[in-house]
């Protein structure tokens, strides 16, 4: 079985009956829909419900398998948003996408259990949590009750301070072991193993060197037996490698390179801003692998 075949089978197992978009021999692509005024790359571009829905539908047309809807920026230095405001931002977007495209796979990007509950009620089927269900004591139990897929991400600290001075003795081992422990905690709370995804948290409390090391050794995370989401789109690590890329909008080339590397090293899904270009790059990569 080729690497692409087993990724296709893995996606079908994890998404189960909700897997409605054919893989075409590639891994999953998650398109980013930020309904925020202050996200690091596209803050304010899709702040209204109409703009966010139009963007989401365009991403589906470009080949996104999953839409990740977020109503609170988690960029370095970001201020928190209260739960009610976040619900007001994201729930109408989830409802409108579900009404327009009943087959869409929708993820809610939130650390708050009340927001996750409201979004799932509106039609989301994945909870993408940057705190790996640690933000509230009830998060893991709620995830089990909701029965949705859960993405557990590693973050060192919290958004306002996480990039102040991140340090690790061995970043790969520490992130791997922490995520393994969070997966065990989620399962102990009742989350089904097949519902759990892991995300190393590129850029969340990590230097560029940490991010590159995690990318180079992604196999140590996939070896845990859970599907891995890899999310490096437009992040500052690209600027460290290419100092001319000071604007996040100038980091498409680096974003695609990292997505391809994440795919090559075993990620089951990549989270990106530039869906059309990433899908094309992955198709070409798969074609070469199958030649």
FIVEXSE-854405 format. One record per residue (C-alpha): residue number from 0; residue in three letters; y, x, z. Coordinates in steps of 0.001 Angstrom, whole numbers, plus 500000, padded with zeros to 6 digits. Each point is the difference from the previous one (the first is absolute). Layout:
BEGIN
ATOM; NUM; ala; Y; X; Z;
...
! end
This chain:
BEGIN
ATOM; 0; unk; 500000; 500000; 500000;
ATOM; 1; unk; 503423; 501398; 499043;
ATOM; 2; unk; 502828; 500351; 502520;
ATOM; 3; unk; 501756; 497079; 498293;
ATOM; 4; unk; 496936; 497754; 500169;
ATOM; 5; unk; 499594; 500404; 503718;
ATOM; 6; unk; 503708; 499397; 500533;
ATOM; 7; unk; 499705; 496766; 498039;
ATOM; 8; unk; 497013; 498913; 502073;
ATOM; 9; unk; 501811; 500944; 503214;
ATOM; 10; unk; 503013; 497904; 499039;
ATOM; 11; unk; 497830; 496973; 499258;
ATOM; 12; unk; 498222; 500331; 503347;
ATOM; 13; unk; 503199; 500358; 502023;
ATOM; 14; unk; 501965; 497237; 498311;
ATOM; 15; unk; 496984; 497727; 499648;
ATOM; 16; unk; 500771; 496620; 498450;
ATOM; 17; unk; 503703; 500863; 499918;
ATOM; 18; unk; 499437; 502698; 497372;
ATOM; 19; unk; 501288; 498173; 496931;
ATOM; 20; unk; 501565; 502851; 498022;
ATOM; 21; unk; 497574; 502104; 497886;
ATOM; 22; unk; 500028; 503712; 500806;
ATOM; 23; unk; 499533; 501238; 496436;
ATOM; 24; unk; 498292; 503135; 501270;
ATOM; 25; unk; 502748; 501029; 502413;
ATOM; 26; unk; 500826; 499743; 503653;
ATOM; 27; unk; 502392; 497433; 501494;
ATOM; 28; unk; 503758; 500258; 499588;
ATOM; 29; unk; 502227; 498439; 502648;
ATOM; 30; unk; 503518; 499142; 498852;
ATOM; 31; unk; 502854; 500218; 502495;
ATOM; 32; unk; 502318; 497023; 500544;
ATOM; 33; unk; 502664; 500804; 502599;
ATOM; 34; unk; 501975; 496947; 501125;
ATOM; 35; unk; 502403; 502202; 501945;
ATOM; 36; unk; 503581; 501245; 499772;
ATOM; 37; unk; 499186; 503538; 501189;
ATOM; 38; unk; 496673; 501296; 498666;
ATOM; 39; unk; 500237; 503674; 499039;
ATOM; 40; unk; 499444; 499537; 496267;
ATOM; 41; unk; 500826; 496455; 498928;
ATOM; 42; unk; 501823; 498461; 502952;
ATOM; 43; unk; 502043; 496965; 498974;
ATOM; 44; unk; 498580; 499800; 496464;
ATOM; 45; unk; 497655; 497106; 500825;
ATOM; 46; unk; 501659; 498646; 503129;
ATOM; 47; unk; 500134; 496352; 498916;
ATOM; 48; unk; 496897; 497838; 499687;
ATOM; 49; unk; 500565; 499470; 496276;
ATOM; 50; unk; 500473; 503709; 499292;
ATOM; 51; unk; 496958; 500945; 502072;
ATOM; 52; unk; 497781; 497426; 498310;
ATOM; 53; unk; 501170; 501011; 496527;
ATOM; 54; unk; 499239; 503642; 500853;
ATOM; 55; unk; 496589; 499107; 501415;
ATOM; 56; unk; 499010; 497999; 496926;
ATOM; 57; unk; 501157; 502853; 497774;
ATOM; 58; unk; 497820; 502443; 501967;
ATOM; 59; unk; 496990; 497730; 499497;
ATOM; 60; unk; 500700; 499926; 496268;
ATOM; 61; unk; 500207; 503809; 500040;
ATOM; 62; unk; 496513; 500262; 501486;
ATOM; 63; unk; 500381; 499862; 503790;
ATOM; 64; unk; 496789; 498872; 501707;
ATOM; 65; unk; 501722; 499380; 503340;
ATOM; 66; unk; 503579; 499174; 501015;
ATOM; 67; unk; 501247; 501483; 503276;
ATOM; 68; unk; 502853; 497884; 501381;
ATOM; 69; unk; 502205; 501615; 502655;
ATOM; 70; unk; 502950; 498597; 501926;
ATOM; 71; unk; 500795; 502963; 502277;
ATOM; 72; unk; 500790; 503518; 498868;
ATOM; 73; unk; 497880; 502726; 501584;
ATOM; 74; unk; 501861; 502891; 498377;
ATOM; 75; unk; 500931; 502911; 502308;
ATOM; 76; unk; 502889; 498915; 502213;
ATOM; 77; unk; 499618; 496289; 499259;
ATOM; 78; unk; 501095; 497484; 502619;
ATOM; 79; unk; 497521; 497289; 501046;
ATOM; 80; unk; 500245; 496384; 498827;
ATOM; 81; unk; 499190; 497063; 502266;
ATOM; 82; unk; 496931; 497946; 499189;
ATOM; 83; unk; 501814; 496805; 499069;
ATOM; 84; unk; 502243; 501742; 497481;
ATOM; 85; unk; 496983; 501741; 498495;
ATOM; 86; unk; 498144; 496690; 499661;
ATOM; 87; unk; 503015; 498411; 498334;
ATOM; 88; unk; 500069; 502868; 497501;
ATOM; 89; unk; 496322; 500169; 499051;
ATOM; 90; unk; 498354; 496586; 500418;
ATOM; 91; unk; 501944; 498233; 497209;
ATOM; 92; unk; 499134; 502921; 497698;
ATOM; 93; unk; 496282; 499791; 500823;
ATOM; 94; unk; 500036; 496215; 499523;
ATOM; 95; unk; 501800; 500220; 496667;
ATOM; 96; unk; 497666; 502703; 498643;
ATOM; 97; unk; 496970; 497999; 501103;
ATOM; 98; unk; 501389; 496895; 498264;
ATOM; 99; unk; 500718; 501893; 496764;
ATOM; 100; unk; 496851; 502113; 499983;
ATOM; 101; unk; 497229; 498446; 502117;
ATOM; 102; unk; 497686; 502901; 499172;
ATOM; 103; unk; 502369; 502716; 501260;
ATOM; 104; unk; 498787; 502291; 502785;
ATOM; 105; unk; 502881; 500222; 502495;
ATOM; 106; unk; 500427; 502475; 502847;
ATOM; 107; unk; 502538; 499651; 502808;
ATOM; 108; unk; 501520; 503296; 501078;
ATOM; 109; unk; 500893; 499444; 503640;
ATOM; 110; unk; 499315; 501355; 503460;
ATOM; 111; unk; 500687; 496659; 501702;
ATOM; 112; unk; 497106; 497604; 500669;
ATOM; 113; unk; 502199; 496889; 499792;
ATOM; 114; unk; 501179; 501045; 496544;
ATOM; 115; unk; 496423; 500714; 498915;
ATOM; 116; unk; 498875; 496591; 501230;
ATOM; 117; unk; 502800; 498214; 498120;
ATOM; 118; unk; 499409; 501986; 496812;
ATOM; 119; unk; 496255; 499387; 500009;
ATOM; 120; unk; 500664; 496288; 500530;
ATOM; 121; unk; 502289; 500161; 496949;
ATOM; 122; unk; 497343; 501664; 497838;
ATOM; 123; unk; 499739; 503717; 500783;
ATOM; 124; unk; 496448; 501346; 500306;
ATOM; 125; unk; 500671; 503591; 501130;
ATOM; 126; unk; 501877; 501285; 503064;
ATOM; 127; unk; 501466; 503460; 499338;
ATOM; 128; unk; 501027; 501369; 503407;
ATOM; 129; unk; 501776; 503357; 500293;
ATOM; 130; unk; 499142; 500063; 503713;
ATOM; 131; unk; 496255; 499408; 499453;
ATOM; 132; unk; 500061; 496891; 502240;
ATOM; 133; unk; 501633; 501784; 502941;
ATOM; 134; unk; 503464; 498388; 499930;
ATOM; 135; unk; 498918; 497075; 502194;
ATOM; 136; unk; 497015; 499687; 502356;
ATOM; 137; unk; 498838; 496881; 498184;
ATOM; 138; unk; 500145; 501490; 496481;
ATOM; 139; unk; 496336; 500955; 499617;
ATOM; 140; unk; 498702; 496698; 501365;
ATOM; 141; unk; 502328; 498097; 497686;
ATOM; 142; unk; 498805; 502026; 497021;
ATOM; 143; unk; 496453; 498959; 500846;
ATOM; 144; unk; 501041; 496351; 500325;
ATOM; 145; unk; 501839; 500045; 496675;
ATOM; 146; unk; 496951; 501415; 498234;
ATOM; 147; unk; 502178; 501896; 497537;
ATOM; 148; unk; 499599; 503542; 498741;
ATOM; 149; unk; 501891; 502470; 502203;
ATOM; 150; unk; 501538; 503318; 498982;
ATOM; 151; unk; 500265; 502398; 502945;
ATOM; 152; unk; 502627; 502698; 499457;
ATOM; 153; unk; 500692; 503161; 501965;
ATOM; 154; unk; 503579; 500501; 501205;
ATOM; 155; unk; 501111; 502699; 502426;
ATOM; 156; unk; 502710; 498329; 502098;
ATOM; 157; unk; 502125; 497130; 498706;
ATOM; 158; unk; 502258; 499676; 496947;
ATOM; 159; unk; 503285; 500871; 501682;
ATOM; 160; unk; 498776; 503357; 501328;
ATOM; 161; unk; 496732; 500850; 498217;
ATOM; 162; unk; 501499; 502706; 497780;
ATOM; 163; unk; 501923; 501777; 502763;
ATOM; 164; unk; 497469; 502813; 500513;
ATOM; 165; unk; 496418; 498984; 499142;
ATOM; 166; unk; 497380; 502487; 501197;
ATOM; 167; unk; 496215; 500199; 499785;
ATOM; 168; unk; 497459; 502667; 500850;
ATOM; 169; unk; 497814; 498741; 497123;
ATOM; 170; unk; 501604; 497080; 498175;
ATOM; 171; unk; 496914; 499064; 497975;
ATOM; 172; unk; 497641; 499920; 502985;
ATOM; 173; unk; 502491; 498242; 502269;
ATOM; 174; unk; 500866; 497263; 497493;
ATOM; 175; unk; 496312; 499507; 499111;
ATOM; 176; unk; 498892; 499760; 503623;
ATOM; 177; unk; 502850; 497673; 500982;
ATOM; 178; unk; 499266; 497633; 497129;
ATOM; 179; unk; 496281; 500059; 500803;
ATOM; 180; unk; 500863; 498980; 503555;
ATOM; 181; unk; 502278; 497211; 498784;
ATOM; 182; unk; 497265; 498692; 497712;
ATOM; 183; unk; 497601; 499940; 502946;
ATOM; 184; unk; 502595; 498159; 502109;
ATOM; 185; unk; 500521; 497435; 497257;
ATOM; 186; unk; 496268; 499394; 499690;
ATOM; 187; unk; 499688; 499721; 503784;
ATOM; 188; unk; 502637; 497247; 499838;
ATOM; 189; unk; 497950; 498149; 497408;
ATOM; 190; unk; 501354; 501231; 496653;
ATOM; 191; unk; 497116; 500259; 497531;
ATOM; 192; unk; 499331; 503551; 498835;
ATOM; 193; unk; 500188; 498948; 496348;
ATOM; 194; unk; 503554; 498728; 500573;
ATOM; 195; unk; 501377; 503394; 501129;
ATOM; 196; unk; 501982; 502440; 497866;
ATOM; 197; unk; 501478; 503337; 501124;
ATOM; 198; unk; 503322; 501583; 498961;
ATOM; 199; unk; 500941; 503584; 500998;
ATOM; 200; unk; 503676; 499020; 500160;
ATOM; 201; unk; 501583; 502449; 497577;
ATOM; 202; unk; 503578; 500575; 501149;
ATOM; 203; unk; 499621; 498237; 503335;
ATOM; 204; unk; 500616; 502661; 502636;
ATOM; 205; unk; 498922; 502858; 497726;
ATOM; 206; unk; 501592; 502921; 498197;
ATOM; 207; unk; 499471; 500643; 496314;
ATOM; 208; unk; 497385; 502614; 500917;
ATOM; 209; unk; 498159; 497406; 502100;
ATOM; 210; unk; 500110; 497482; 497147;
ATOM; 211; unk; 498675; 502483; 497467;
ATOM; 212; unk; 497202; 501072; 502338;
ATOM; 213; unk; 498966; 496382; 500567;
ATOM; 214; unk; 499978; 499429; 496246;
ATOM; 215; unk; 497976; 503141; 499311;
ATOM; 216; unk; 497428; 499031; 502635;
ATOM; 217; unk; 499904; 496242; 499469;
ATOM; 218; unk; 496224; 500282; 499741;
ATOM; 219; unk; 499849; 500539; 503757;
ATOM; 220; unk; 501468; 496541; 500458;
ATOM; 221; unk; 497869; 498288; 497359;
ATOM; 222; unk; 496938; 501564; 501645;
ATOM; 223; unk; 500481; 497563; 502897;
ATOM; 224; unk; 498614; 497294; 497727;
ATOM; 225; unk; 503062; 497750; 499763;
ATOM; 226; unk; 502016; 499464; 496810;
ATOM; 227; unk; 503231; 501992; 500052;
ATOM; 228; unk; 503471; 498922; 498910;
ATOM; 229; unk; 502148; 502899; 498807;
ATOM; 230; unk; 503765; 499399; 500011;
ATOM; 231; unk; 502320; 502816; 498933;
ATOM; 232; unk; 502236; 498264; 497462;
ATOM; 233; unk; 503540; 501454; 499750;
ATOM; 234; unk; 499711; 501714; 503383;
ATOM; 235; unk; 502020; 503014; 501095;
ATOM; 236; unk; 497072; 502399; 499667;
ATOM; 237; unk; 500639; 499855; 496254;
ATOM; 238; unk; 503566; 501213; 500578;
ATOM; 239; unk; 498706; 502923; 502064;
ATOM; 240; unk; 497877; 501066; 497028;
ATOM; 241; unk; 502764; 499221; 497460;
ATOM; 242; unk; 503392; 500471; 501652;
ATOM; 243; unk; 501779; 498241; 497124;
ATOM; 244; unk; 498359; 496672; 500937;
ATOM; 245; unk; 502583; 499040; 502605;
ATOM; 246; unk; 500015; 496343; 498933;
ATOM; 247; unk; 496749; 498080; 500636;
ATOM; 248; unk; 500387; 498469; 496530;
ATOM; 249; unk; 499585; 503509; 498525;
ATOM; 250; unk; 496535; 500482; 501501;
ATOM; 251; unk; 497812; 498040; 497588;
ATOM; 252; unk; 498284; 503063; 498595;
ATOM; 253; unk; 499101; 501298; 503442;
ATOM; 254; unk; 498926; 496531; 501114;
ATOM; 255; unk; 497584; 499679; 497081;
ATOM; 256; unk; 498654; 503518; 500594;
ATOM; 257; unk; 499288; 499151; 503634;
ATOM; 258; unk; 498421; 496652; 499090;
ATOM; 259; unk; 497679; 501747; 497547;
ATOM; 260; unk; 499114; 502598; 502608;
ATOM; 261; unk; 499340; 497324; 502601;
ATOM; 262; unk; 497738; 498214; 497543;
ATOM; 263; unk; 498180; 503207; 499094;
ATOM; 264; unk; 499371; 500735; 503660;
ATOM; 265; unk; 498494; 496609; 500773;
ATOM; 266; unk; 502747; 497474; 500800;
ATOM; 267; unk; 498921; 496432; 499265;
ATOM; 268; unk; 503575; 498761; 499538;
ATOM; 269; unk; 503421; 501546; 499387;
ATOM; 270; unk; 503238; 498367; 501121;
ATOM; 271; unk; 502807; 500523; 497480;
ATOM; 272; unk; 503416; 498909; 498809;
ATOM; 273; unk; 499440; 500867; 496330;
ATOM; 274; unk; 497013; 497817; 499203;
ATOM; 275; unk; 499937; 500075; 496200;
ATOM; 276; unk; 500262; 503777; 499807;
ATOM; 277; unk; 497441; 500573; 502749;
ATOM; 278; unk; 497497; 497591; 498450;
ATOM; 279; unk; 500375; 501795; 496672;
ATOM; 280; unk; 499496; 503412; 501601;
ATOM; 281; unk; 496890; 498804; 501832;
ATOM; 282; unk; 498542; 498523; 496828;
ATOM; 283; unk; 500469; 503328; 498211;
ATOM; 284; unk; 498486; 501875; 502938;
ATOM; 285; unk; 496997; 497662; 499963;
ATOM; 286; unk; 499634; 500408; 496230;
ATOM; 287; unk; 499889; 503768; 500343;
ATOM; 288; unk; 497496; 499768; 502844;
ATOM; 289; unk; 497763; 497813; 497845;
ATOM; 290; unk; 500269; 502052; 496823;
! end
